[in-house]
Amino acid sequence: MSDHATSPAPVPLRRPARAREPLWRDLVGEVLRRERLAQGRTLKEVAEAARISMPYLSELERGRKEASSEVLAAAARALGLGLGDLLIRVHSLLAARSGAVPGALSAAVPHRGGLCLAA
């Protein structure tokens, strides 16, 4: 009888767990909800002003729906914001969550003034 040792199976290398990147819809929803609450307004008031349904606005705020640019612009306007204001607030929230320096994106991406979006 031969007695030979079997070598253990190689252990796969594990990559360190990375924090999940926040989803765009979650960030937008959080900004919309924060602004609405800061203004002391109800879902119904803002939904009516934006001409969208109250359940849909609720779904947006909870990050359950991806809104079109038209709907985002309407929701922003209903809160007294422009679409650019909404995007700046989302960028600031994202920077705060990732530990990035606010404005770092603006400095890293050359642009000629105005709003700059990068994919």
C-alpha positions as CSV (number, residue, x, y, z in Angstrom):
1,M,0.0,0.0,0.0
2,S,1.4,3.3,-0.9
3,D,0.9,6.2,1.5
4,H,1.1,9.5,-0.2
5,A,-0.1,12.8,1.1
6,T,-2.5,14.8,-1.0
7,S,-1.9,18.5,-1.3
8,P,-4.7,20.8,-0.3
9,A,-6.6,22.6,-3.0
10,P,-5.3,26.1,-3.7
11,V,-7.1,28.8,-1.8
12,P,-8.5,31.4,-4.2
13,L,-7.3,34.9,-3.6
14,R,-10.0,37.1,-2.3
15,R,-10.1,40.7,-3.2
16,P,-10.8,43.1,-0.4
17,A,-14.5,44.0,-0.3
18,R,-15.1,47.4,-1.8
19,A,-17.9,49.6,-0.7
20,R,-20.8,49.5,-3.1
21,E,-21.0,52.5,-5.4
22,P,-24.1,54.4,-4.7
23,L,-26.7,54.3,-7.4
24,W,-27.7,57.5,-9.2
25,R,-31.3,57.0,-8.4
26,D,-30.6,56.6,-4.7
27,L,-28.6,59.9,-4.6
28,V,-31.1,61.8,-6.5
29,G,-33.9,60.5,-4.4
30,E,-32.1,61.4,-1.2
31,V,-31.5,65.0,-2.4
32,L,-35.1,65.4,-3.5
33,R,-36.4,64.1,-0.1
34,R,-33.9,66.3,1.9
35,E,-34.9,69.4,0.0
36,R,-38.6,68.7,0.4
37,L,-38.3,68.1,4.1
38,A,-36.1,71.1,4.6
39,Q,-38.8,73.2,3.0
40,G,-41.4,71.6,5.3
41,R,-43.5,70.4,2.3
42,T,-45.5,67.2,1.8
43,L,-45.2,64.7,-0.9
44,K,-48.6,65.8,-2.1
45,E,-47.6,69.4,-2.4
46,V,-44.5,68.8,-4.3
47,A,-46.0,66.1,-6.6
48,E,-48.9,68.5,-7.5
49,A,-46.4,71.3,-8.2
50,A,-44.3,69.0,-10.4
51,R,-47.4,67.5,-12.0
52,I,-46.4,63.9,-11.2
53,S,-48.2,61.4,-9.1
54,M,-47.6,61.3,-5.4
55,P,-46.7,57.6,-5.4
56,Y,-44.2,58.1,-8.3
57,L,-42.5,61.0,-6.4
58,S,-42.4,58.7,-3.3
59,E,-40.7,56.0,-5.4
60,L,-38.2,58.5,-6.7
61,E,-37.3,59.7,-3.2
62,R,-36.8,56.1,-2.1
63,G,-34.5,55.3,-5.1
64,R,-37.0,52.8,-6.5
65,K,-37.5,54.5,-9.9
66,E,-35.1,55.9,-12.6
67,A,-36.6,59.3,-13.6
68,S,-36.3,60.9,-17.0
69,S,-34.6,64.2,-17.3
70,E,-38.0,65.8,-17.8
71,V,-39.4,64.4,-14.6
72,L,-36.2,65.3,-12.6
73,A,-36.4,68.9,-14.0
74,A,-40.1,69.1,-13.0
75,A,-39.4,67.8,-9.5
76,A,-36.5,70.2,-9.1
77,R,-38.6,73.1,-10.3
78,A,-41.3,72.2,-7.9
79,L,-38.7,72.5,-5.1
80,G,-37.5,75.9,-6.4
81,L,-34.4,74.4,-7.9
82,G,-33.0,74.2,-11.4
83,L,-31.8,70.9,-12.8
84,G,-28.2,72.2,-12.4
85,D,-28.8,72.8,-8.7
86,L,-30.1,69.3,-8.3
87,L,-27.0,67.9,-10.1
88,I,-24.7,70.0,-7.9
89,R,-26.3,68.7,-4.8
90,V,-26.1,65.1,-6.0
91,H,-22.4,65.6,-6.8
92,S,-21.8,67.1,-3.3
93,L,-23.6,64.1,-1.7
94,L,-21.6,61.6,-3.7
95,A,-18.3,63.4,-2.9
96,A,-19.2,63.4,0.8
97,R,-20.0,59.6,0.7
98,S,-16.8,58.7,-1.2
99,G,-14.6,61.0,0.8
100,A,-13.6,62.9,-2.3
101,V,-13.0,66.6,-2.1
102,P,-16.0,68.5,-3.4
103,G,-15.1,70.1,-6.7
104,A,-12.4,67.5,-7.5
105,L,-14.4,66.3,-10.5
106,S,-14.6,69.9,-11.8
107,A,-10.9,70.3,-11.4
108,A,-10.1,67.0,-13.0
109,V,-12.3,67.4,-16.1
110,P,-11.5,70.4,-18.3
111,H,-14.6,72.4,-19.4
112,R,-15.4,75.8,-20.6
113,G,-17.7,77.0,-17.9
114,G,-21.3,75.9,-17.1
115,L,-22.2,72.4,-16.0
116,C,-19.9,69.6,-16.9
117,L,-21.1,66.0,-16.8
118,A,-18.7,63.1,-17.2
119,A,-19.5,59.4,-17.7
